[in-house]
Amino acid sequence: MPRRTHDRDRTATRIKLSKLRDIGWSLWDPIGLLDPESRPGRWDDEANLSFADEYDSYLIAAASQLRRGTPRDDVVAFLVDIETRHMAMGDSPSARPRAEAVVDAILADEGLWTWPDAPGRFGQEAR
């Protein structure tokens, strides 16, 4: 029997952008902005903050698709398409494995999503 998704699951959750960026920058980075040869470090290093949001819209879209129950392979294909067509990076043998790694990491991270009414989150004091 398929898992039933409640409206609360879909509408009230928020993504932890820093965790999503950790996943995207460490496993995907299709443009190679954090290439160790040219610009080492993490996305949140002072020198890299000017482009830290470069992949946000794609990663948020992928995570949201997974949250709504879109099949894993469809989300992998979405990320591959973003890289190869939208970013015009062309076909790369590493595109699919990197997209798979991102999708698997998103699915495995139980702390990626939060609820705005959870105690201690989004301005509320823990009780």
N, CA, C and O atoms as a printed pandas DataFrame, in Angstrom:
     atom_number atom_name residue_name chain_id  residue_number  x_coord  y_coord  z_coord
0              1         N          MET        A               1    0.843   -1.174    0.000
1              2        CA          MET        A               1    0.000    0.000    0.000
2              3         C          MET        A               1    0.893    1.244    0.000
3              4         O          MET        A               1    1.813    1.335    0.813
4              5         N          PRO        A               2    0.638    2.200   -0.895
5              6        CA          PRO        A               2    1.484    3.397   -0.938
6              7         C          PRO        A               2    1.346    4.240    0.316
7              8         O          PRO        A               2    0.284    4.302    0.935
8              9         N          ARG        A               3    2.452    4.889    0.675
9             10        CA          ARG        A               3    2.444    5.767    1.842
10            11         C          ARG        A               3    1.542    6.950    1.558
11            12         O          ARG        A               3    1.633    7.573    0.501
12            13         N          ARG        A               4    0.692    7.248    2.484
13            14        CA          ARG        A               4   -0.215    8.380    2.328
14            15         C          ARG        A               4    0.484    9.641    2.825
15            16         O          ARG        A               4    1.013    9.677    3.936
16            17         N          THR        A               5    0.476   10.661    1.993
17            18        CA          THR        A               5    1.104   11.925    2.355
18            19         C          THR        A               5    0.026   12.882    2.815
19            20         O          THR        A               5   -0.929   13.156    2.088
20            21         N          HIS        A               6    0.184   13.386    4.019
21            22        CA          HIS        A               6   -0.772   14.336    4.557
22            23         C          HIS        A               6   -0.447   15.729    4.059
23            24         O          HIS        A               6    0.696   16.014    3.702
24            25         N          ASP        A               7   -1.454   16.606    4.032
25            26        CA          ASP        A               7   -1.228   17.983    3.605
26            27         C          ASP        A               7   -0.127   18.630    4.427
27            28         O          ASP        A               7    0.668   19.404    3.895
28            29         N          ARG        A               8   -0.070   18.323    5.712
29            30        CA          ARG        A               8    0.973   18.894    6.568
30            31         C          ARG        A               8    2.357   18.521    6.042
31            32         O          ARG        A               8    3.277   19.338    6.071
32            33         N          ASP        A               9    2.502   17.282    5.561
33            34        CA          ASP        A               9    3.786   16.837    5.033
34            35         C          ASP        A               9    4.212   17.663    3.827
35            36         O          ASP        A               9    5.398   17.944    3.654
36            37         N          ARG        A              10    3.263   18.048    3.003
37            38        CA          ARG        A              10    3.581   18.749    1.769
38            39         C          ARG        A              10    3.728   20.247    1.943
39            40         O          ARG        A              10    4.626   20.850    1.356
40            41         N          THR        A              11    2.871   20.854    2.733
41            42        CA          THR        A              11    2.827   22.311    2.747
42            43         C          THR        A              11    3.540   22.951    3.922
43            44         O          THR        A              11    4.003   24.086    3.807
44            45         N          ALA        A              12    3.641   22.272    5.029
45            46        CA          ALA        A              12    4.182   22.919    6.221
46            47         C          ALA        A              12    5.681   22.692    6.401
47            48         O          ALA        A              12    6.299   23.304    7.272
48            49         N          THR        A              13    6.258   21.836    5.600
49            50        CA          THR        A              13    7.676   21.555    5.783
50            51         C          THR        A              13    8.542   22.607    5.105
51            52         O          THR        A              13    8.155   23.231    4.118
52            53         N          ARG        A              14    9.718   22.774    5.670
53            54        CA          ARG        A              14   10.723   23.668    5.088
54            55         C          ARG        A              14   12.023   22.897    4.980
55            56         O          ARG        A              14   12.320   22.011    5.781
56            57         N          ILE        A              15   12.775   23.259    3.977
57            58        CA          ILE        A              15   14.043   22.569    3.765
58            59         C          ILE        A              15   15.171   23.330    4.453
59            60         O          ILE        A              15   15.173   24.560    4.493
60            61         N          LYS        A              16   16.109   22.595    4.982
61            62        CA          LYS        A              16   17.308   23.209    5.561
62            63         C          LYS        A              16   18.285   23.441    4.412
63            64         O          LYS        A              16   18.992   22.530    3.980
64            65         N          LEU        A              17   18.305   24.670    3.934
65            66        CA          LEU        A              17   19.081   25.004    2.745
66            67         C          LEU        A              17   20.566   24.704    2.916
67            68         O          LEU        A              17   21.219   24.264    1.969
68            69         N          SER        A              18   21.100   24.933    4.090
69            70        CA          SER        A              18   22.533   24.671    4.284
70            71         C          SER        A              18   22.849   23.187    4.116
71            72         O          SER        A              18   23.892   22.835    3.564
72            73         N          LYS        A              19   21.961   22.319    4.585
73            74        CA          LYS        A              19   22.180   20.877    4.414
74            75         C          LYS        A              19   22.066   20.489    2.945
75            76         O          LYS        A              19   22.836   19.668    2.448
76            77         N          LEU        A              20   21.089   21.092    2.252
77            78        CA          LEU        A              20   20.918   20.799    0.832
78            79         C          LEU        A              20   22.133   21.287    0.035
79            80         O          LEU        A              20   22.592   20.613   -0.888
80            81         N          ARG        A              21   22.641   22.452    0.400
81            82        CA          ARG        A              21   23.855   22.948   -0.263
82            83         C          ARG        A              21   25.043   22.034    0.015
83            84         O          ARG        A              21   25.849   21.785   -0.882
84            85         N          ASP        A              22   25.163   21.534    1.231
85            86        CA          ASP        A              22   26.249   20.592    1.539
86            87         C          ASP        A              22   26.197   19.399    0.587
87            88         O          ASP        A              22   27.221   18.965    0.060
88            89         N          ILE        A              23   25.000   18.881    0.378
89            90        CA          ILE        A              23   24.821   17.738   -0.521
90            91         C          ILE        A              23   25.180   18.131   -1.949
91            92         O          ILE        A              23   25.990   17.468   -2.598
92            93         N          GLY        A              24   24.582   19.197   -2.429
93            94        CA          GLY        A              24   24.779   19.597   -3.819
94            95         C          GLY        A              24   26.212   19.957   -4.161
95            96         O          GLY        A              24   26.744   19.533   -5.187
96            97         N          TRP        A              25   26.834   20.745   -3.291
97            98        CA          TRP        A              25   28.207   21.177   -3.575
98            99         C          TRP        A              25   29.203   20.035   -3.438
99           100         O          TRP        A              25   30.184   19.991   -4.181
100          101         N          SER        A              26   28.982   19.114   -2.513
101          102        CA          SER        A              26   29.951   18.033   -2.324
102          103         C          SER        A              26   29.771   16.897   -3.326
103          104         O          SER        A              26   30.733   16.198   -3.645
104          105         N          LEU        A              27   28.547   16.704   -3.828
105          106        CA          LEU        A              27   28.288   15.553   -4.688
106          107         C          LEU        A              27   27.980   15.896   -6.145
107          108         O          LEU        A              27   28.099   15.034   -7.015
108          109         N          TRP        A              28   27.590   17.124   -6.422
109          110        CA          TRP        A              28   27.135   17.450   -7.779
110          111         C          TRP        A              28   28.039   18.483   -8.447
111          112         O          TRP        A              28   28.837   18.107   -9.305
112          113         N          ASP        A              29   27.956   19.731   -8.105
113          114        CA          ASP        A              29   28.783   20.831   -8.637
114          115         C          ASP        A              29   29.110   20.655  -10.121
115          116         O          ASP        A              29   30.281   20.526  -10.480
116          117         N          PRO        A              30   28.088   20.650  -10.992
117          118        CA          PRO        A              30   28.323   20.362  -12.407
118          119         C          PRO        A              30   29.218   21.369  -13.128
119          120         O          PRO        A              30   29.888   21.008  -14.095
120          121         N          ILE        A              31   29.241   22.605  -12.682
121          122        CA          ILE        A              31   30.077   23.616  -13.327
122          123         C          ILE        A              31   31.521   23.516  -12.833
123          124         O          ILE        A              31   32.443   23.982  -13.503
124          125         N          GLY        A              32   31.711   22.918  -11.678
125          126        CA          GLY        A              32   33.051   22.769  -11.120
126          127         C          GLY        A              32   33.560   24.017  -10.432
127          128         O          GLY        A              32   34.761   24.285  -10.435
128          129         N          LEU        A              33   32.656   24.783   -9.841
129          130        CA          LEU        A              33   33.055   26.023   -9.170
130          131         C          LEU        A              33   33.957   25.781   -7.966
131          132         O          LEU        A              33   34.796   26.619   -7.636
132          133         N          LEU        A              34   33.785   24.641   -7.313
133          134        CA          LEU        A              34   34.644   24.323   -6.168
134          135         C          LEU        A              34   35.702   23.292   -6.538
135          136         O          LEU        A              34   36.095   22.468   -5.713
136          137         N          ASP        A              35   36.151   23.343   -7.762
137          138        CA          ASP        A              35   37.223   22.466   -8.221
138          139         C          ASP        A              35   38.453   22.704   -7.350
139          140         O          ASP        A              35   38.929   23.835   -7.254
140          141         N          PRO        A              36   38.972   21.656   -6.718
141          142        CA          PRO        A              36   40.128   21.831   -5.829
142          143         C          PRO        A              36   41.334   22.478   -6.512
143          144         O          PRO        A              36   42.173   23.086   -5.848
144          145         N          GLU        A              37   41.418   22.347   -7.827
145          146        CA          GLU        A              37   42.538   22.934   -8.563
146          147         C          GLU        A              37   42.432   24.460   -8.647
147          148         O          GLU        A              37   43.443   25.162   -8.620
148          149         N          SER        A              38   41.191   24.968   -8.749
149          150        CA          SER        A              38   41.040   26.405   -8.971
150          151         C          SER        A              38   40.523   27.172   -7.759
151          152         O          SER        A              38   41.024   28.254   -7.454
152          153         N          ARG        A              39   39.541   26.634   -7.075
153          154        CA          ARG        A              39   38.925   27.351   -5.960
154          155         C          ARG        A              39   38.571   26.342   -4.872
155          156         O          ARG        A              39   37.423   25.905   -4.791
156          157         N          PRO        A              40   39.520   25.972   -4.050
157          158        CA          PRO        A              40   39.250   24.963   -3.030
158          159         C          PRO        A              40   38.372   25.512   -1.910
159          160         O          PRO        A              40   38.182   26.720   -1.771
160          161         N          GLY        A              41   37.854   24.600   -1.134
161          162        CA          GLY        A              41   37.067   24.989    0.026
162          163         C          GLY        A              41   35.641   24.503   -0.058
163          164         O          GLY        A              41   35.303   23.611   -0.836
164          165         N          ARG        A              42   34.816   25.118    0.766
165          166        CA          ARG        A              42   33.399   24.769    0.838
166          167         C          ARG        A              42   32.571   25.928    0.303
167          168         O          ARG        A              42   33.060   27.049    0.165
168          169         N          TRP        A              43   31.318   25.638    0.006
169          170        CA          TRP        A              43   30.431   26.679   -0.515
170          171         C          TRP        A              43   30.256   27.819    0.475
171          172         O          TRP        A              43   30.021   28.956    0.066
172          173         N          ASP        A              44   30.365   27.536    1.776
173          174        CA          ASP        A              44   30.110   28.568    2.786
174          175         C          ASP        A              44   31.378   29.277    3.263
175          176         O          ASP        A              44   31.329   30.049    4.221
176          177         N          ASP        A              45   32.506   29.025    2.608
177          178        CA          ASP        A              45   33.713   29.796    2.902
178          179         C          ASP        A              45   33.513   31.223    2.403
179          180         O          ASP        A              45   32.863   31.446    1.382
180          181         N          GLU        A              46   34.067   32.166    3.116
181          182        CA          GLU        A              46   33.916   33.594    2.777
182          183         C          GLU        A              46   34.182   33.874    1.295
183          184         O          GLU        A              46   33.426   34.609    0.659
184          185         N          ALA        A              47   35.229   33.304    0.754
185          186        CA          ALA        A              47   35.611   33.562   -0.640
186          187         C          ALA        A              47   34.618   32.992   -1.646
187          188         O          ALA        A              47   34.622   33.393   -2.810
188          189         N          ASN        A              48   33.771   32.066   -1.216
189          190        CA          ASN        A              48   32.851   31.391   -2.129
190          191         C          ASN        A              48   31.400   31.835   -1.972
191          192         O          ASN        A              48   30.538   31.367   -2.716
192          193         N          LEU        A              49   31.109   32.710   -1.042
193          194        CA          LEU        A              49   29.725   33.105   -0.771
194          195         C          LEU        A              49   29.060   33.809   -1.949
195          196         O          LEU        A              49   27.834   33.785   -2.058
196          197         N          SER        A              50   29.824   34.426   -2.821
197          198        CA          SER        A              50   29.226   35.148   -3.948
198          199         C          SER        A              50   28.487   34.219   -4.912
199          200         O          SER        A              50   27.622   34.671   -5.662
200          201         N          PHE        A              51   28.814   32.944   -4.902
201          202        CA          PHE        A              51   28.126   31.995   -5.782
202          203         C          PHE        A              51   27.511   30.819   -5.017
203          204         O          PHE        A              51   27.164   29.809   -5.629
204          205         N          ALA        A              52   27.371   30.928   -3.723
205          206        CA          ALA        A              52   26.867   29.822   -2.899
206          207         C          ALA        A              52   25.473   29.361   -3.314
207          208         O          ALA        A              52   25.124   28.194   -3.137
208          209         N          ASP        A              53   24.671   30.284   -3.872
209          210        CA          ASP        A              53   23.297   29.941   -4.251
210          211         C          ASP        A              53   23.172   29.466   -5.702
211          212         O          ASP        A              53   22.057   29.312   -6.201
212          213         N          GLU        A              54   24.271   29.238   -6.370
213          214        CA          GLU        A              54   24.284   28.901   -7.803
214          215         C          GLU        A              54   23.351   27.742   -8.158
215          216         O          GLU        A              54   22.679   27.794   -9.188
216          217         N          TYR        A              55   23.296   26.710   -7.336
217          218        CA          TYR        A              55   22.513   25.517   -7.656
218          219         C          TYR        A              55   21.224   25.406   -6.841
219          220         O          TYR        A              55   20.504   24.415   -6.972
220          221         N          ASP        A              56   20.921   26.384   -6.016
221          222        CA          ASP        A              56   19.778   26.291   -5.099
222          223         C          ASP        A              56   18.477   25.907   -5.796
223          224         O          ASP        A              56   17.797   24.982   -5.352
224          225         N          SER        A              57   18.121   26.590   -6.865
225          226        CA          SER        A              57   16.817   26.343   -7.488
226          227         C          SER        A              57   16.712   24.909   -8.000
227          228         O          SER        A              57   15.645   24.302   -7.905
228          229         N          TYR        A              58   17.788   24.364   -8.534
229          230        CA          TYR        A              58   17.767   22.991   -9.045
230          231         C          TYR        A              58   17.685   21.982   -7.905
231          232         O          TYR        A              58   16.933   21.011   -7.979
232          233         N          LEU        A              59   18.458   22.215   -6.858
233          234        CA          LEU        A              59   18.464   21.295   -5.720
234          235         C          LEU        A              59   17.139   21.337   -4.967
235          236         O          LEU        A              59   16.631   20.298   -4.544
236          237         N          ILE        A              60   16.579   22.525   -4.799
237          238        CA          ILE        A              60   15.275   22.646   -4.138
238          239         C          ILE        A              60   14.208   21.947   -4.967
239          240         O          ILE        A              60   13.359   21.246   -4.418
240          241         N          ALA        A              61   14.243   22.129   -6.283
241          242        CA          ALA        A              61   13.274   21.457   -7.153
242          243         C          ALA        A              61   13.406   19.941   -7.038
243          244         O          ALA        A              61   12.400   19.238   -6.948
244          245         N          ALA        A              62   14.631   19.436   -7.041
245          246        CA          ALA        A              62   14.846   17.990   -6.926
246          247         C          ALA        A              62   14.346   17.468   -5.584
247          248         O          ALA        A              62   13.648   16.456   -5.533
248          249         N          ALA        A              63   14.696   18.147   -4.504
249          250        CA          ALA        A              63   14.257   17.720   -3.170
250          251         C          ALA        A              63   12.740   17.776   -3.054
251          252         O          ALA        A              63   12.128   16.882   -2.469
252          253         N          SER        A              64   12.135   18.808   -3.600
253          254        CA          SER        A              64   10.675   18.944   -3.542
254          255         C          SER        A              64    9.993   17.841   -4.340
255          256         O          SER        A              64    8.969   17.307   -3.914
256          257         N          GLN        A              65   10.554   17.503   -5.487
257          258        CA          GLN        A              65    9.995   16.400   -6.273
258          259         C          GLN        A              65   10.034   15.103   -5.474
259          260         O          GLN        A              65    9.055   14.358   -5.441
260          261         N          LEU        A              66   11.157   14.838   -4.835
261          262        CA          LEU        A              66   11.271   13.625   -4.023
262          263         C          LEU        A              66   10.278   13.649   -2.873
263          264         O          LEU        A              66    9.665   12.629   -2.559
264          265         N          ARG        A              67   10.117   14.797   -2.248
265          266        CA          ARG        A              67    9.186   14.944   -1.118
266          267         C          ARG        A              67    7.750   14.655   -1.553
267          268         O          ARG        A              67    6.950   14.120   -0.785
268          269         N          ARG        A              68    7.436   15.018   -2.804
269          270        CA          ARG        A              68    6.084   14.785   -3.334
270          271         C          ARG        A              68    5.898   13.363   -3.849
271          272         O          ARG        A              68    4.796   12.989   -4.251
272          273         N          GLY        A              69    6.964   12.569   -3.841
273          274        CA          GLY        A              69    6.842   11.177   -4.254
274          275         C          GLY        A              69    7.247   10.890   -5.689
275          276         O          GLY        A              69    6.998    9.794   -6.190
276          277         N          THR        A              70    7.861   11.847   -6.354
277          278        CA          THR        A              70    8.355   11.602   -7.710
278          279         C          THR        A              70    9.386   10.475   -7.646
279          280         O          THR        A              70   10.247   10.474   -6.766
280          281         N          PRO        A              71    9.305    9.523   -8.566
281          282        CA          PRO        A              71   10.255    8.410   -8.533
282          283         C          PRO        A              71   11.713    8.880   -8.614
283          284         O          PRO        A              71   12.038    9.852   -9.296
284          285         N          ARG        A              72   12.556    8.171   -7.911
285          286        CA          ARG        A              72   13.987    8.486   -7.833
286          287         C          ARG        A              72   14.598    8.693   -9.210
287          288         O          ARG        A              72   15.288    9.687   -9.441
288          289         N          ASP        A              73   14.349    7.757  -10.131
289          290        CA          ASP        A              73   14.971    7.839  -11.448
290          291         C          ASP        A              73   14.520    9.068  -12.228
291          292         O          ASP        A              73   15.284    9.603  -13.031
292          293         N          ASP        A              74   13.289    9.523  -12.002
293          294        CA          ASP        A              74   12.810   10.741  -12.665
294          295         C          ASP        A              74   13.560   11.970  -12.156
295          296         O          ASP        A              74   13.863   12.880  -12.928
296          297         N          VAL        A              75   13.855   11.995  -10.872
297          298        CA          VAL        A              75   14.579   13.134  -10.295
298          299         C          VAL        A              75   16.043   13.094  -10.739
299          300         O          VAL        A              75   16.643   14.137  -10.999
300          301         N          VAL        A              76   16.606   11.908  -10.822
301          302        CA          VAL        A              76   17.966   11.774  -11.361
302          303         C          VAL        A              76   17.997   12.317  -12.790
303          304         O          VAL        A              76   18.893   13.081  -13.149
304          305         N          ALA        A              77   17.014   11.920  -13.601
305          306        CA          ALA        A              77   16.950   12.395  -14.989
306          307         C          ALA        A              77   16.798   13.914  -15.045
307          308         O          ALA        A              77   17.370   14.562  -15.921
308          309         N          PHE        A              78   16.033   14.481  -14.117
309          310        CA          PHE        A              78   15.871   15.936  -14.041
310          311         C          PHE        A              78   17.224   16.617  -13.834
311          312         O          PHE        A              78   17.552   17.570  -14.541
312          313         N          LEU        A              79   18.005   16.137  -12.874
313          314        CA          LEU        A              79   19.311   16.742  -12.597
314          315         C          LEU        A              79   20.284   16.559  -13.766
315          316         O          LEU        A              79   21.054   17.464  -14.087
316          317         N          VAL        A              80   20.245   15.398  -14.390
317          318        CA          VAL        A              80   21.103   15.168  -15.556
318          319         C          VAL        A              80   20.716   16.125  -16.678
319          320         O          VAL        A              80   21.586   16.694  -17.337
320          321         N          ASP        A              81   19.415   16.306  -16.898
321          322        CA          ASP        A              81   18.938   17.223  -17.933
322          323         C          ASP        A              81   19.351   18.667  -17.631
323          324         O          ASP        A              81   19.750   19.407  -18.530
324          325         N          ILE        A              82   19.251   19.054  -16.374
325          326        CA          ILE        A              82   19.675   20.405  -15.981
326          327         C          ILE        A              82   21.145   20.605  -16.355
327          328         O          ILE        A              82   21.518   21.621  -16.941
328          329         N          GLU        A              83   21.954   19.635  -16.011
329          330        CA          GLU        A              83   23.389   19.755  -16.279
330          331         C          GLU        A              83   23.707   19.717  -17.768
331          332         O          GLU        A              83   24.435   20.576  -18.268
332          333         N          THR        A              84   23.174   18.738  -18.476
333          334        CA          THR        A              84   23.583   18.531  -19.863
334          335         C          THR        A              84   22.920   19.489  -20.839
335          336         O          THR        A              84   23.543   19.905  -21.816
336          337         N          ARG        A              85   21.666   19.843  -20.590
337          338        CA          ARG        A              85   20.957   20.721  -21.532
338          339         C          ARG        A              85   20.857   22.155  -21.042
339          340         O          ARG        A              85   21.296   23.082  -21.725
340          341         N          HIS        A              86   20.284   22.339  -19.868
341          342        CA          HIS        A              86   20.047   23.700  -19.372
342          343         C          HIS        A              86   21.356   24.450  -19.138
343          344         O          HIS        A              86   21.493   25.609  -19.530
344          345         N          MET        A              87   22.305   23.791  -18.504
345          346        CA          MET        A              87   23.613   24.412  -18.267
346          347         C          MET        A              87   24.534   24.248  -19.474
347          348         O          MET        A              87   25.618   24.830  -19.525
348          349         N          ALA        A              88   24.090   23.449  -20.442
349          350        CA          ALA        A              88   24.836   23.198  -21.681
350          351         C          ALA        A              88   26.238   22.651  -21.416
351          352         O          ALA        A              88   27.200   23.007  -22.097
352          353         N          MET        A              89   26.331   21.782  -20.417
353          354        CA          MET        A              89   27.626   21.189  -20.092
354          355         C          MET        A              89   27.927   19.978  -20.981
355          356         O          MET        A              89   29.041   19.456  -20.965
356          357         N          GLY        A              90   26.938   19.537  -21.752
357          358        CA          GLY        A              90   27.137   18.390  -22.627
358          359         C          GLY        A              90   27.120   17.084  -21.856
359          360         O          GLY        A              90   27.077   17.059  -20.626
360          361         N          ASP        A              91   27.156   16.003  -22.617
361          362        CA          ASP        A              91   27.145   14.678  -21.997
362          363         C          ASP        A              91   28.473   14.418  -21.296
363          364         O          ASP        A              91   29.548   14.701  -21.824
364          365         N          SER        A              92   28.364   13.877  -20.110
365          366        CA          SER        A              92   29.539   13.534  -19.321
366          367         C          SER        A              92   29.282   12.184  -18.673
367          368         O          SER        A              92   28.188   11.952  -18.160
368          369         N          PRO        A              93   30.261   11.290  -18.683
369          370        CA          PRO        A              93   30.047    9.994  -18.044
370          371         C          PRO        A              93   29.790   10.105  -16.543
371          372         O          PRO        A              93   29.263    9.174  -15.935
372          373         N          SER        A              94   30.158   11.230  -15.946
373          374        CA          SER        A              94   29.954   11.380  -14.501
374          375         C          SER        A              94   28.620   12.037  -14.146
375          376         O          SER        A              94   28.263   12.099  -12.970
376          377         N          ALA        A              95   27.874   12.529  -15.146
377          378        CA          ALA        A              95   26.637   13.270  -14.861
378          379         C          ALA        A              95   25.617   12.408  -14.107
379          380         O          ALA        A              95   25.098   12.826  -13.072
380          381         N          ARG        A              96   25.336   11.230  -14.613
381          382        CA          ARG        A              96   24.327   10.383  -13.968
382          383         C          ARG        A              96   24.774    9.896  -12.585
383          384         O          ARG        A              96   23.991    9.988  -11.639
384          385         N          PRO        A              97   25.991    9.385  -12.431
385          386        CA          PRO        A              97   26.401    8.955  -11.086
386          387         C          PRO        A              97   26.368   10.089  -10.053
387          388         O          PRO        A              97   26.007    9.859   -8.898
388          389         N          ARG        A              98   26.738   11.298  -10.455
389          390        CA          ARG        A              98   26.685   12.425   -9.515
390          391         C          ARG        A              98   25.243   12.776   -9.173
391          392         O          ARG        A              98   24.932   13.067   -8.018
392          393         N          ALA        A              99   24.354   12.752  -10.178
393          394        CA          ALA        A              99   22.936   13.025   -9.919
394          395         C          ALA        A              99   22.344   11.949   -9.009
395          396         O          ALA        A              99   21.563   12.259   -8.109
396          397         N          GLU        A             100   22.707   10.698   -9.237
397          398        CA          GLU        A             100   22.236    9.606   -8.378
398          399         C          GLU        A             100   22.718    9.801   -6.943
399          400         O          GLU        A             100   21.965    9.575   -5.996
400          401         N          ALA        A             101   23.961   10.216   -6.786
401          402        CA          ALA        A             101   24.505   10.434   -5.441
402          403         C          ALA        A             101   23.744   11.542   -4.721
403          404         O          ALA        A             101   23.473   11.434   -3.525
404          405         N          VAL        A             102   23.397   12.605   -5.444
405          406        CA          VAL        A             102   22.631   13.707   -4.845
406          407         C          VAL        A             102   21.254   13.223   -4.415
407          408         O          VAL        A             102   20.829   13.475   -3.287
408          409         N          VAL        A             103   20.561   12.533   -5.303
409          410        CA          VAL        A             103   19.215   12.049   -4.992
410          411         C          VAL        A             103   19.256   11.080   -3.813
411          412         O          VAL        A             103   18.420   11.169   -2.913
412          413         N          ASP        A             104   20.201   10.173   -3.807
413          414        CA          ASP        A             104   20.307    9.218   -2.701
414          415         C          ASP        A             104   20.611    9.924   -1.379
415          416         O          ASP        A             104   20.078    9.545   -0.335
416          417         N          ALA        A             105   21.458   10.940   -1.423
417          418        CA          ALA        A             105   21.784   11.689   -0.200
418          419         C          ALA        A             105   20.574   12.462    0.311
419          420         O          ALA        A             105   20.350   12.536    1.519
420          421         N          ILE        A             106   19.797   13.036   -0.596
421          422        CA          ILE        A             106   18.577   13.749   -0.188
422          423         C          ILE        A             106   17.604   12.772    0.457
423          424         O          ILE        A             106   17.033   13.057    1.509
424          425         N          LEU        A             107   17.420   11.623   -0.177
425          426        CA          LEU        A             107   16.499   10.621    0.369
426          427         C          LEU        A             107   16.967   10.087    1.719
427          428         O          LEU        A             107   16.142    9.767    2.575
428          429         N          ALA        A             108   18.262    9.987    1.918
429          430        CA          ALA        A             108   18.808    9.412    3.152
430          431         C          ALA        A             108   18.843   10.393    4.317
431          432         O          ALA        A             108   18.930    9.972    5.471
432          433         N          ASP        A             109   18.779   11.680    4.040
433          434        CA          ASP        A             109   18.931   12.691    5.092
434          435         C          ASP        A             109   17.585   12.994    5.746
435          436         O          ASP        A             109   16.802   13.797    5.239
436          437         N          GLU        A             110   17.332   12.346    6.868
437          438        CA          GLU        A             110   16.057   12.525    7.567
438          439         C          GLU        A             110   15.929   13.896    8.211
439          440         O          GLU        A             110   14.821   14.313    8.551
440          441         N          GLY        A             111   17.029   14.601    8.383
441          442        CA          GLY        A             111   16.989   15.918    9.001
442          443         C          GLY        A             111   16.940   17.066    8.010
443          444         O          GLY        A             111   17.079   18.225    8.399
444          445         N          LEU        A             112   16.746   16.762    6.744
445          446        CA          LEU        A             112   16.743   17.791    5.704
446          447         C          LEU        A             112   15.506   18.679    5.766
447          448         O          LEU        A             112   15.558   19.851    5.395
448          449         N          TRP        A             113   14.410   18.126    6.231
449          450        CA          TRP        A             113   13.139   18.855    6.278
450          451         C          TRP        A             113   12.778   19.180    7.718
451          452         O          TRP        A             113   13.024   18.380    8.620
452          453         N          THR        A             114   12.201   20.339    7.931
453          454        CA          THR        A             114   11.723   20.731    9.256
454          455         C          THR        A             114   10.297   21.240    9.134
455          456         O          THR        A             114    9.819   21.553    8.043
456          457         N          TRP        A             115    9.634   21.315   10.271
457          458        CA          TRP        A             115    8.284   21.848   10.322
458          459         C          TRP        A             115    8.325   23.192   11.025
459          460         O          TRP        A             115    8.964   23.315   12.070
460          461         N          PRO        A             116    7.661   24.204   10.478
461          462        CA          PRO        A             116    7.750   25.547   11.058
462          463         C          PRO        A             116    7.155   25.668   12.451
463          464         O          PRO        A             116    7.444   26.631   13.162
464          465         N          ASP        A             117    6.337   24.718   12.851
465          466        CA          ASP        A             117    5.741   24.802   14.181
466          467         C          ASP        A             117    6.463   23.917   15.198
467          468         O          ASP        A             117    6.000   23.769   16.328
468          469         N          ALA        A             118    7.581   23.336   14.809
469          470        CA          ALA        A             118    8.338   22.509   15.742
470          471         C          ALA        A             118    8.965   23.401   16.805
471          472         O          ALA        A             118    9.476   24.472   16.479
472          473         N          PRO        A             119    8.939   22.989   18.056
473          474        CA          PRO        A             119    9.521   23.805   19.122
474          475         C          PRO        A             119   10.987   24.131   18.839
475          476         O          PRO        A             119   11.772   23.268   18.446
476          477         N          GLY        A             120   11.326   25.394   19.050
477          478        CA          GLY        A             120   12.696   25.823   18.858
478          479         C          GLY        A             120   13.075   26.122   17.425
479          480         O          GLY        A             120   14.239   26.400   17.138
480          481         N          ARG        A             121   12.114   26.070   16.521
481          482        CA          ARG        A             121   12.403   26.315   15.109
482          483         C          ARG        A             121   11.640   27.540   14.627
483          484         O          ARG        A             121   10.532   27.821   15.085
484          485         N          PHE        A             122   12.242   28.250   13.712
485          486        CA          PHE        A             122   11.598   29.377   13.049
486          487         C          PHE        A             122   11.039   30.387   14.031
487          488         O          PHE        A             122    9.902   30.837   13.892
488          489         N          GLY        A             123   11.845   30.743   15.029
489          490        CA          GLY        A             123   11.480   31.823   15.934
490          491         C          GLY        A             123   10.707   31.421   17.170
491          492         O          GLY        A             123   10.455   32.270   18.026
492          493         N          GLN        A             124   10.319   30.163   17.302
493          494        CA          GLN        A             124    9.594   29.742   18.495
494          495         C          GLN        A             124   10.584   29.234   19.534
495          496         O          GLN        A             124   11.584   28.598   19.199
496          497         N          GLU        A             125   10.301   29.513   20.760
497          498        CA          GLU        A             125   11.139   29.025   21.854
498          499         C          GLU        A             125   10.817   27.565   22.137
499          500         O          GLU        A             125    9.661   27.148   22.065
500          501         N          ALA        A             126   11.826   26.811   22.453
501          502        CA          ALA        A             126   11.607   25.424   22.872
502          503         C          ALA        A             126   10.926   25.427   24.228
503          504         O          ALA        A             126   11.225   26.255   25.089
504          505         N          ARG        A             127   10.019   24.498   24.403
505          506        CA          ARG        A             127    9.270   24.434   25.664
506          507         C          ARG        A             127    9.757   23.322   26.526
507          508         O          ARG        A             127    9.240   23.121   27.625
